[in-house]
Amino acid sequence: MTQTISPKPGVDRISLYVGGESHLDGREDVLKLSSNENPKGFPAAAGDALQKAATELHRYPSSDHIALRNAIAEVHDLDPERIICGAGSDEIIAFLCNAYGGAGTEVIHSRHGFAMHRISALAAGSEPVEVIERERTVDVDGILGAVNERTRLVFIANPANPTGTMLGDNEVTRLAEGLPEDVILVLDGAYAEFVDGHDGGAGLIERHPNVVMTRTFSKIYGLGGLRIGWGYGAKDIIDNLNRVRGPFNLSELQLAAATAAVQDTDWVETCRTENAMERARLTRALRDLGIAVDKSFANFVLARFANEETAGACEAQLRQDGILVRKVGSYGLPNCLRITVGTAPDNNRVIAAIKRWAR
């Protein structure tokens, strides 16, 4: 007799997350523009802190992350008691779903939103509810119309991935004000640092205790390989997230590197400025070739083609030239390619390859 061991409902509906490609067989000059990584790498201060921390690997790390929380609080003018740290912002998203979701609840996410919103909802036993976007931008009215008595969480990425679009402060405020007090609005701010003057929702949180923001060190800080993120919200919500958090979820290496990185505000300013300049240049070049591109607020652009076949042909040309970008059919955008903004030479190489394809 064969016994079948089944997971809880929802787990078998999860499509495994697939990261951006890194290698092409037979090529050593691969240009990886498929994962929205910082082409400048990481701050030197983070590398120095990492090396120093490596001499203490026999010690357990801090379980309260106090040094990192204090550093984040000082840089962003926040209350350190309301900050939680995790293995990437992905883990904060999972904490939220585990603490507030579960059987019989619903979690709202947008059609082209980050895949982990749906995945984490299903893993927690919640029913994910997808809301269609308008012109690849989060639809506030659509989200408010999808809320019911089972809704516990609403996730939006702002700026969004993979579209690069962004809701203005007035629309985000309208969304927060329109939600019931027992529904948590989660502002996924993985790309918030690329928007000059954007606080990721911190000010809104002070007025609405049911709003939480998440951030990451994987993008502008260039620490994707270490997996570090954080969240901020009302004290009672953060306390509940810490109850489901493992006590040693971050290593001393992660904590040391992130603490040094967040204090290097000059690095952030430099990367934001250079990214904005190259993003604008790449956008203009694509549009000049007749390829539609929405205004992006992140470190990538979404190139839109006439159909899936045309997008596939362009992606094939890029691969032939050793350039890896991201196909986003799994996000409901089969006619699009997401292209990370690289250095000036990187972007020259992309533009030249697409010009060859266009001819």
N, C-alpha and C positions, 0 to 999 in steps of 0.2 A: 504494500500500500504506500503510495507516494503522498506525502503531506505537503500542501502548498502553504508557504509562509508569505503573507501579503503585507505590504506597508499600509499605513493608515490612508484613508481616502484622500486623493489629491496628489499624492507623491507619484503615482504612475502616470499622471498627466503632465509631468514636468518634462519639457524638452531640455536636454543637457545644454548648458551654456558653452558656446564655442568662441574662444578668443581669436584675435586677429592673427593671421599667418605671420610666421617669422622667417621661413626658409624657402628657397627655390632650388631644387636639385640642379647641380651642375653650375651654380653661380655663386661667386664670392662677393659680388658687388651689389647685393640685395639692398634696396632702400625700403625700409619698413615704415609705411605710413598707414597702418591698419589698426592701430590701437590707441591713437591720440596721446602718444607719449611726448614728453618735452624733448625736442631735439638738442637742447643745451645740456641735457642730463640733470644733475642735481647740484645743489650748492656745495661748495668746497667745505663749508663748516659742517655740513651733515656727514660728509665722508670722514672728516677728522674725528667727529664724535663717535662714529661707527667704529673706527679703529681703536679708539680708547676704550670703548665699551667691550670690545672683543677680548680684552685682558681679564674680564670679570665673568666669563661664561659659566663658572662654577657656582655663581650666586643666582638665587631666584630674583626675578625682576620685581619692581614695585607692583603691588596689586591695586593701588588706588590711583596710579598714574599722575600723582600730584604735581611733579615737575612739569610734565607736558601740559596738563590742564592749566596750570598757572601761566605758562608761556603763551598758550592760546588765548587765555583770558586777557593778558596784558596787551597783546597785539591787536585783538579785536574788541577790546573794552567790554568784556563779558564777565559774568559771575562764574568763577571756576567750579563752584558747587553744583552748577547746572550743566556742566560739560561731561560727556561720556566719551571714552575712546574705544576704538575697536580695530579689528583686522580689516582695514579698508572700510569705506562707508557701507559696503555690502553687509558687513556684520551688524552695523547699527540698524539697517533696514530689516535684517532678520530678527534682531532683538524686538523691534517694534511689532512685527507680525506675530512673534511668539508670545509677547506680553499682552497684546490687545486683540489678536485675532483668534482663530480656532473654529471648531465646528459650529455651523449655524450663522457665521458672520460673513460679511462681504468686504472686499478691499477694492477700491476703485483705482484704476490706472489709465493713462491715456494710450491711444492706439499705437503711436510710434514711440512710446516711452521706453525707458531703460528696462531691459529684460528681467533684471533681478527683482523688480517690483512684483511681477506676476509669479515668478519662481518662488519668492519668499512667502507670498500669500498662500500658494498651494502647499508648500512645505509645512506651514503652520496649521493647515486644515481649513483655511478660509476659501471662499469662492471669489476668484478674481473677476471683476466687472470691467470690461474694456469700454472706454468712451471714445468715439470717433473725434478726430481733430479737424479744425478748419484751416485749410491751407497749411498743413503741417505744423500748426500751432495749437497748443492746449485750448480747448473750448470750455470756458468757465460755465456757461449756461448748460452745456451738455453734462458736465460733471454734477452741477447742482440738481439737475433733473434726474440723475441716476441714484441719488442718495435716498435711502429708505431706512426703516427701523433696524435693519441688519447691518448697515454700514458702520464700520469701525475706523477705517483708515482711508485716506485719499493721498495718493502719491503723484507728485508732478516733479519733473526735472526741469530746473530753471537756472541757466540755459539748458535746453533739452538735448538729449542724445538719442538718436543720431541726426536730428534735424538741424541743430544749432540755433533754432528759433528761441524767442524769449518772451514771456509775459511781462508787461510793464507793472510797476508797483501798484497802480490803481486797480488793475485787473486781479492781481494776487490778493490785494486787500478785499476786493469785492467777493472773491472766492472764500476767503477766511470768514468774512462777516456773514456769508450766506449759509455756512455749514452749521449744523446743530452743535451745541457745546460738547456733546459726548462723542463727536467724530474728530479724529486727529488728522490735521493737514500736515503732510510731510513734504518739505521743500528740499529736494535733492539738489544740492549745490556743488556737485563735483567740478563744475566749470565756473563757479562764481568768481574766482579770482581773476578771470580773464575779462571781466566787465569792470571798468574803472568806476569806483565809487559805489559799487553794489555791495550791500551788507549781507546778502544771502537770505534775508528774512529776519535778521536779528531784531530790528526795530519792531516788526510786526509781532514777534513773540512776546514782547513786553506788553502789548495791548490784547493779545489773544492767547490765553494759556493752553489752548488746544492746538497750537502750531509748533512744529518741531523742524529744525533744519539739520541737514547732514552735510558734511564736507569731507574732502579727501586730500591726502598728501601724494596721490598717484599722478596728478596731472601737472599743475604748474610747478610743484616742488620736485618733480622727477623721481619720486620714490615708489613707483609702482611695484618694483621688485620686492619691497619690504612689507607692503600691505598695511597701511596705517590710515585710519579715518577717525572722524569724531562727529558728535552730534550735540545739539543745544536745544533746551526746551525748559518747560516748567519743572520745578524741583520734584514734584510728585511723579511726573512721567519719567524723569531721569532716574529717580530712585527705583522705580519699577524695572527699568531697563537694566540697571545694575544688579537686580535680583536674579535676572536670567543670564547675566554675563558670567563667564568663567573667571575666577579670580586672577589667573595669569594668562589672559588672552593675548597680551602683547609682551614680546621679549624685551630684554634690556637694550638690545641692538635697535629695535624699532623705536623704543621710547627715546633713546639718546639721539638718534638721527633726526627724528621728527621735532624734538625740542630745539635742536640747533637750526633746523630748516625754517621753522615758523618765525624765528627771531631775525632771520635774514630778509628784512622787508625790501632792501635794495634789489635783491634777486627777483622778488615777485614783480616789482615795478619794471625792471629791465625785461623780464620775460613777457609781461603783459604788453609792453610797448612794441617789442620786436614782433610778437605774434600778431598784433593788430595791423602792423605795416605789411607783413607778408601775407596775412589773410586777405587784406584788401587787394593786393597785387594778384594773388591767385584767383580771387573772385572775378576781377576785371578780365583776366586772361581767358578764363573759361567762358564768360559771357561774350567776349569778343569772338569766340569760336562757335557761338550759337547755342551754348550749353546753359540751361537755366540753373541759377544758384540763388537760394534765398539768402538774405542777410544773416550772417552767422555771428553769434556772440561768444563762440567757444574757440577751441584751437583746432578746428577742422571745418571743412565746407562740405555740403551735400550737393553733389552734381546730379542734376535730373535730366534724363534722356527721354526720347520719344516713347520708348518701350523697353521691355526687359532684354530683348534681343540686342538692341543697340548698346545698352549699358554693358552687356556681356562682351560685346565685340571690343569696346573701349578698354574694359578690364583686361581682356586677353592681350591687347597691344601693350598695356602697362606691364603685365607679367613678362611679356617677351623682352621688354626693356629692363627687367629686373626690379620693377616697382610693385610693391604690394599695397593695395588699398582694400577697403572693406565693402563687400557686397552686403546689402541690408534688406534682402528679400524677407528674412525672418522677422523684420520689423514692419512688414506691410508696405515696403518700398522697393519692389522688385526692379523698378526702372531707374534706380539711383545707385550711386557709388559715394561712400563717405571717404574723404581724403584728408588725412591729418596735415596740418600746416607744418612744413618742415623749415629748414634753414633756407636762405636765399638760393644757394646752389641746389638744394633738394628740390625746391619749387621750380627752378629753371629746368631741371631734368624732367619733372612731371609735365610742365607746359610743353616742352619740346616733344615728348612722347605723344601727348594728346594731339598736338598739331600734326604729327606724322599720321596718326590714325584718322584725323579729320580730313586730310587730303586724299 
